[in-house]
Amino acid sequence: MQFIDRFLQGWRCRKAAAWVPAGARVLDIGCHHGEFFEMLGDRIGPSVGLDPNAPERATSRYELRRLAFRDKLPFPDASFDVVSMLALIEHVPNRPELIRECRRVVADGGRVIVTVPRPAVDGIVLALVRLRLAHGMSIEEHTGFDPEQLPVEFEEAGFRLVCRRRFQLGLNNVMVFAPAAEETGE
C-alpha cells in the first residue's frame, strides 16, 4: 500500500470507529491486516476479521481469519454487536446474500457500518494508480457501483438506515444500518 492508500484507509476507519460502542464484539469483513481493530484498541470485546488476504493471527482482542465471503458466514446467529465493511461491499458480487448474513449475525441492538465510495472515485483512483501514488486495491471490481442501491438492499434484508454521511471531500460515504425490528418494537 502507498501512503495515500494508508491515509484514506485511516480516514475510513476513524469515521467507522465513531459508531463502535465500548466492549462491542466486532466482525470486520474485509479486514485487510486488522488495521481497524488496531485503531479500536482495547475498547472492543472479542472480535473477528475476515479477509482472503489476511494474515492468520490472534491477539487478546481479536483474531484474523484468511477467508472470503462465499454463502454463509461461519458464526452463530446474533454473534456480533457490530459488523463493519469498510471499502468492501462494492467488491462483492453477491451483495444481497452478504447483507442477509449480516442481518443474521448482528445482535439485536447491533449495527452494520459500511463505507463505500461514490462512482466518481474510480477515475480518481485509476489516475493515482497510473501515477504510482496509490495501489488501487482491486478497483476493477467496483467500476460503476452505485452506493444509492445500498439503503434499498439493506432494507430488503430487514435493516433501516440510521445514518448516512459523506466524507473525503464528498467522495466517500459512511452508512450505518440497524435491524428494522428495533424501530417497530417487533
C-alpha positions as CSV (number, residue, x, y, z in Angstrom):
1,M,0.0,0.0,0.0
2,Q,1.1,3.5,-0.8
3,F,0.9,6.5,1.6
4,I,-2.3,7.7,0.0
5,D,-3.9,4.2,0.4
6,R,-3.0,4.2,4.1
7,F,-4.2,7.8,4.6
8,L,-7.6,7.1,3.1
9,Q,-7.9,3.7,4.9
10,G,-7.2,5.5,8.2
11,W,-9.8,8.1,7.4
12,R,-12.4,5.4,6.7
13,C,-11.5,3.6,10.0
14,R,-11.9,6.8,12.0
15,K,-15.4,7.5,10.5
16,A,-16.5,4.0,11.3
17,A,-14.9,3.9,14.8
18,A,-17.3,6.6,16.0
19,W,-20.1,4.0,15.6
20,V,-18.5,1.2,17.6
21,P,-19.6,1.2,21.3
22,A,-17.1,0.2,24.0
23,G,-16.9,-3.5,24.6
24,A,-18.6,-4.3,21.2
25,R,-17.9,-7.7,19.6
26,V,-17.0,-6.7,16.0
27,L,-16.9,-8.7,12.8
28,D,-14.8,-6.8,10.3
29,I,-15.5,-8.3,6.8
30,G,-12.6,-7.3,4.5
31,C,-10.3,-6.6,7.5
32,H,-7.1,-6.5,5.4
33,H,-4.4,-6.8,8.1
34,G,-6.5,-5.8,11.1
35,E,-5.9,-2.0,10.9
36,F,-9.5,-1.2,12.1
37,F,-9.0,-3.4,15.2
38,E,-5.7,-1.8,15.9
39,M,-7.3,1.6,15.8
40,L,-10.2,0.5,18.1
41,G,-7.6,-0.8,20.6
42,D,-8.8,-2.0,24.0
43,R,-12.3,-0.6,23.6
44,I,-13.6,-3.7,21.7
45,G,-14.6,-7.1,23.0
46,P,-13.7,-10.4,21.4
47,S,-13.7,-9.7,17.6
48,V,-13.0,-11.4,14.3
49,G,-11.7,-10.1,11.0
50,L,-12.2,-11.9,7.7
51,D,-10.3,-11.3,4.5
52,P,-8.9,-13.6,1.8
53,N,-5.5,-11.8,2.2
54,A,-5.5,-11.5,6.0
55,P,-2.5,-12.9,7.8
56,E,-3.9,-15.7,10.1
57,R,-3.3,-14.3,13.7
58,A,-4.9,-13.9,17.0
59,T,-4.4,-11.3,19.8
60,S,-6.1,-10.9,23.1
61,R,-8.8,-8.8,21.5
62,Y,-9.3,-10.2,18.0
63,E,-8.4,-12.9,15.5
64,L,-7.9,-12.5,11.8
65,R,-9.0,-15.3,9.5
66,R,-8.0,-15.8,5.9
67,L,-11.4,-16.3,4.5
68,A,-13.5,-14.8,1.7
69,F,-17.3,-14.4,1.9
70,R,-19.0,-17.1,-0.1
71,D,-22.5,-18.0,1.0
72,K,-22.7,-18.3,4.8
73,L,-20.7,-16.6,7.5
74,P,-19.2,-19.2,9.9
75,F,-20.8,-17.8,13.0
76,P,-24.0,-18.5,15.0
77,D,-26.9,-16.1,14.9
78,A,-26.5,-12.8,16.8
79,S,-22.8,-13.3,17.4
80,F,-21.7,-9.7,17.0
81,D,-22.7,-6.2,18.1
82,V,-21.1,-4.5,15.1
83,V,-20.4,-5.8,11.6
84,S,-18.1,-3.5,9.6
85,M,-17.4,-3.5,5.9
86,L,-15.0,-0.7,5.1
87,A,-14.3,-0.2,1.4
88,L,-15.6,-3.8,0.8
89,I,-19.2,-4.0,-0.3
90,E,-18.6,-2.5,-3.7
91,H,-16.3,-5.5,-4.4
92,V,-18.9,-8.2,-3.5
93,P,-20.9,-9.5,-6.5
94,N,-23.5,-11.3,-4.3
95,R,-24.3,-8.3,-2.0
96,P,-27.9,-9.4,-1.1
97,E,-26.6,-12.7,0.3
98,L,-23.9,-10.9,2.3
99,I,-26.4,-8.4,3.7
100,R,-28.8,-11.1,4.7
101,E,-25.9,-12.9,6.5
102,C,-25.0,-9.6,8.3
103,R,-28.6,-9.4,9.5
104,R,-28.3,-13.0,10.8
105,V,-25.1,-12.5,12.7
106,V,-25.7,-9.0,14.1
107,A,-27.3,-9.0,17.6
108,D,-30.4,-7.0,18.5
109,G,-29.3,-3.5,19.2
110,G,-26.3,-4.0,16.9
111,R,-25.2,-2.1,13.9
112,V,-23.7,-2.6,10.4
113,I,-21.2,0.0,9.4
114,V,-20.4,0.4,5.7
115,T,-18.1,2.8,3.9
116,V,-18.5,2.9,0.2
117,P,-17.1,5.3,-2.5
118,R,-19.1,7.3,-5.0
119,P,-18.7,6.3,-8.6
120,A,-16.5,9.3,-9.3
121,V,-13.8,7.8,-7.2
122,D,-13.0,5.1,-9.8
123,G,-11.5,7.6,-12.2
124,I,-9.5,9.4,-9.5
125,V,-8.1,6.2,-8.1
126,L,-7.1,5.0,-11.6
127,A,-5.3,8.2,-12.2
128,L,-3.5,7.9,-8.8
129,V,-2.5,4.3,-9.7
130,R,-1.1,5.4,-13.1
131,L,1.0,8.0,-11.3
132,R,2.0,5.3,-8.8
133,L,0.7,7.3,-5.9
134,A,-1.9,4.7,-4.9
135,H,-2.2,0.9,-5.1
136,G,-5.9,0.9,-6.0
137,M,-6.8,-2.2,-4.0
138,S,-8.9,-4.1,-6.6
139,I,-10.6,-1.0,-8.1
140,E,-11.5,-3.0,-11.2
141,E,-14.1,-4.9,-9.1
142,H,-16.4,-1.9,-8.4
143,T,-16.4,0.1,-11.6
144,G,-19.9,1.5,-12.0
145,F,-21.1,0.5,-8.5
146,D,-23.9,2.8,-7.3
147,P,-24.0,3.4,-3.5
148,E,-27.6,4.7,-3.8
149,Q,-28.6,1.0,-4.1
150,L,-27.4,0.1,-0.6
151,P,-30.2,1.5,1.5
152,V,-32.7,-0.4,-0.6
153,E,-30.7,-3.6,-0.4
154,F,-30.3,-3.3,3.4
155,E,-34.0,-2.5,3.8
156,E,-34.9,-5.6,1.9
157,A,-32.8,-7.7,4.3
158,G,-34.5,-6.3,7.4
159,F,-32.4,-3.2,8.2
160,R,-33.1,0.5,8.5
161,L,-30.7,3.3,7.7
162,V,-29.6,5.1,10.9
163,C,-27.0,7.5,9.4
164,R,-25.5,8.4,6.1
165,R,-22.8,10.9,5.8
166,R,-20.3,11.8,3.0
167,F,-16.7,12.4,3.8
168,Q,-13.3,12.5,2.0
169,L,-14.4,15.7,0.1
170,G,-17.8,14.1,-0.6
171,L,-16.3,11.1,-2.5
172,N,-17.0,8.5,0.2
173,N,-20.0,7.5,2.3
174,V,-20.4,6.1,5.7
175,M,-23.7,4.3,6.2
176,V,-24.9,2.8,9.4
177,F,-27.8,0.3,9.5
178,A,-29.7,-1.2,12.4
179,P,-32.1,-4.1,12.4
180,A,-35.5,-2.8,11.4
181,A,-37.3,-4.6,14.2
182,E,-35.8,-2.2,16.7
183,E,-37.8,0.7,15.2
184,T,-41.2,-1.1,15.4
185,G,-40.6,-3.0,18.6
186,E,-41.1,-6.3,17.0
